[in-house]
Amino acid sequence: MKGKNGDRRARLANDIRRQVGTEATKRFLRTLPVFRLEKEMPKRLTDLLDRLDGAEADKTGGARRH
């Protein structure tokens, strides 16, 4: 038996799903930069990852990944 709290949580979850699934919310979320998909990783980040790989390889004595 779910009880009173279980029913309330289920209703809340359904309300959230319904609101998030509206076209207006989807349209709004698509405008936010956080939700945009980058096609390629920026060079600045790949350079930092390369430096991190090098530092880890130096520390552990292992070979670098490419």
Distance bins in CASP14 RR format, pairs under 12 A and 6 or more apart:
PFRMAT RR
TARGET T0000
AUTHOR 0000-0000-0000
RMODE 2
METHOD distances of the structure
MODEL  1
1 7 0 0 0 0 0 1 0 0 0 0 0
2 8 0 0 0 0 1 0 0 0 0 0 0
2 9 0 0 0 0 1 0 0 0 0 0 0
2 10 1 0 0 1 0 0 0 0 0 0 0
2 11 0 0 0 0 0 1 0 0 0 0 0
3 9 0 0 0 0 1 0 0 0 0 0 0
3 10 0 0 0 0 0 1 0 0 0 0 0
4 10 0 0 0 0 0 1 0 0 0 0 0
4 11 0 0 0 0 0 1 0 0 0 0 0
5 11 0 0 0 0 0 1 0 0 0 0 0
5 12 0 0 0 0 0 1 0 0 0 0 0
6 12 0 0 0 0 1 0 0 0 0 0 0
6 13 0 0 0 0 1 0 0 0 0 0 0
6 14 0 0 0 0 0 1 0 0 0 0 0
7 13 0 0 0 0 0 1 0 0 0 0 0
7 14 0 0 0 0 0 1 0 0 0 0 0
8 14 0 0 0 0 0 1 0 0 0 0 0
8 15 0 0 0 0 0 1 0 0 0 0 0
9 15 0 0 0 0 0 1 0 0 0 0 0
9 16 0 0 0 0 0 1 0 0 0 0 0
10 16 0 0 0 0 0 1 0 0 0 0 0
10 17 0 0 0 0 0 1 0 0 0 0 0
11 17 0 0 0 0 0 1 0 0 0 0 0
11 18 0 0 0 0 0 1 0 0 0 0 0
12 18 0 0 0 0 0 1 0 0 0 0 0
12 19 0 0 0 0 0 1 0 0 0 0 0
13 19 0 0 0 0 0 1 0 0 0 0 0
13 20 0 0 0 0 0 1 0 0 0 0 0
14 20 0 0 0 0 0 1 0 0 0 0 0
14 21 0 0 0 0 0 1 0 0 0 0 0
15 21 0 0 0 0 0 1 0 0 0 0 0
15 22 0 0 0 0 0 1 0 0 0 0 0
16 22 0 0 0 0 0 1 0 0 0 0 0
16 25 0 0 0 0 0 1 0 0 0 0 0
17 25 0 0 0 0 0 1 0 0 0 0 0
18 25 0 0 0 0 1 0 0 0 0 0 0
19 25 1 0 0 1 0 0 0 0 0 0 0
19 26 0 0 0 0 0 1 0 0 0 0 0
19 28 0 0 0 0 0 1 0 0 0 0 0
19 29 0 0 0 0 0 1 0 0 0 0 0
20 26 0 0 0 0 1 0 0 0 0 0 0
20 28 0 0 0 0 0 1 0 0 0 0 0
20 29 0 0 0 0 1 0 0 0 0 0 0
21 27 0 0 0 0 0 1 0 0 0 0 0
21 28 0 0 0 0 0 1 0 0 0 0 0
21 29 0 0 0 0 1 0 0 0 0 0 0
22 28 0 0 0 0 1 0 0 0 0 0 0
22 29 0 0 0 0 0 1 0 0 0 0 0
23 29 0 0 0 0 0 1 0 0 0 0 0
23 30 0 0 0 0 0 1 0 0 0 0 0
24 30 0 0 0 0 0 1 0 0 0 0 0
24 31 0 0 0 0 0 1 0 0 0 0 0
25 31 0 0 0 0 0 1 0 0 0 0 0
25 32 0 0 0 0 0 1 0 0 0 0 0
25 35 0 0 0 0 0 1 0 0 0 0 0
26 32 0 0 0 0 0 1 0 0 0 0 0
26 35 0 0 0 0 1 0 0 0 0 0 0
27 35 0 0 0 0 0 1 0 0 0 0 0
28 34 0 0 0 0 0 1 0 0 0 0 0
28 35 0 0 0 0 1 0 0 0 0 0 0
29 35 1 0 1 0 0 0 0 0 0 0 0
29 36 0 0 0 0 0 1 0 0 0 0 0
30 36 1 0 0 1 0 0 0 0 0 0 0
30 37 0 0 0 0 0 1 0 0 0 0 0
38 45 0 0 0 0 1 0 0 0 0 0 0
38 46 0 0 0 0 0 1 0 0 0 0 0
40 46 0 0 0 0 1 0 0 0 0 0 0
41 47 0 0 0 0 0 1 0 0 0 0 0
41 48 0 0 0 0 0 1 0 0 0 0 0
41 49 0 0 0 0 1 0 0 0 0 0 0
41 50 0 0 0 0 0 1 0 0 0 0 0
42 48 0 0 0 0 1 0 0 0 0 0 0
42 49 0 0 0 0 0 1 0 0 0 0 0
43 49 0 0 0 0 0 1 0 0 0 0 0
43 50 0 0 0 0 0 1 0 0 0 0 0
44 50 0 0 0 0 0 1 0 0 0 0 0
44 51 0 0 0 0 0 1 0 0 0 0 0
45 51 0 0 0 0 0 1 0 0 0 0 0
45 52 0 0 0 0 0 1 0 0 0 0 0
46 52 0 0 0 0 0 1 0 0 0 0 0
46 53 0 0 0 0 0 1 0 0 0 0 0
46 66 0 0 0 0 0 1 0 0 0 0 0
47 53 0 0 0 0 0 1 0 0 0 0 0
47 54 0 0 0 0 0 1 0 0 0 0 0
48 54 0 0 0 0 0 1 0 0 0 0 0
48 55 0 0 0 0 0 1 0 0 0 0 0
49 55 0 0 0 0 0 1 0 0 0 0 0
49 56 0 0 0 0 0 1 0 0 0 0 0
49 64 0 0 0 0 0 1 0 0 0 0 0
49 65 0 0 0 0 1 0 0 0 0 0 0
49 66 0 0 0 0 0 1 0 0 0 0 0
50 56 0 0 0 0 0 1 0 0 0 0 0
50 57 0 0 0 0 0 1 0 0 0 0 0
50 64 0 0 0 0 1 0 0 0 0 0 0
50 65 0 0 0 0 1 0 0 0 0 0 0
50 66 0 0 0 0 1 0 0 0 0 0 0
51 57 0 0 0 0 0 1 0 0 0 0 0
51 58 0 0 0 0 0 1 0 0 0 0 0
51 64 0 0 0 0 0 1 0 0 0 0 0
52 58 0 0 0 0 0 1 0 0 0 0 0
52 59 0 0 0 0 0 1 0 0 0 0 0
52 64 0 0 0 0 0 1 0 0 0 0 0
52 65 0 0 0 0 0 1 0 0 0 0 0
53 59 0 0 0 0 0 1 0 0 0 0 0
53 60 0 0 0 0 0 1 0 0 0 0 0
53 62 0 0 0 0 0 1 0 0 0 0 0
53 63 0 0 0 0 1 0 0 0 0 0 0
53 64 1 0 1 0 0 0 0 0 0 0 0
53 65 1 0 1 0 0 0 0 0 0 0 0
53 66 0 0 0 0 1 0 0 0 0 0 0
54 60 0 0 0 0 1 0 0 0 0 0 0
54 61 0 0 0 0 0 1 0 0 0 0 0
54 62 0 0 0 0 1 0 0 0 0 0 0
54 63 0 0 0 0 1 0 0 0 0 0 0
54 64 1 0 1 0 0 0 0 0 0 0 0
54 65 0 0 0 0 1 0 0 0 0 0 0
54 66 0 0 0 0 0 1 0 0 0 0 0
55 61 0 0 0 0 0 1 0 0 0 0 0
55 62 0 0 0 0 0 1 0 0 0 0 0
55 64 0 0 0 0 0 1 0 0 0 0 0
56 62 0 0 0 0 1 0 0 0 0 0 0
56 63 0 0 0 0 0 1 0 0 0 0 0
56 64 0 0 0 0 1 0 0 0 0 0 0
56 65 0 0 0 0 1 0 0 0 0 0 0
57 63 1 0 0 1 0 0 0 0 0 0 0
57 64 1 0 1 0 0 0 0 0 0 0 0
57 65 1 0 0 1 0 0 0 0 0 0 0
57 66 0 0 0 0 0 1 0 0 0 0 0
58 64 0 0 0 0 1 0 0 0 0 0 0
END
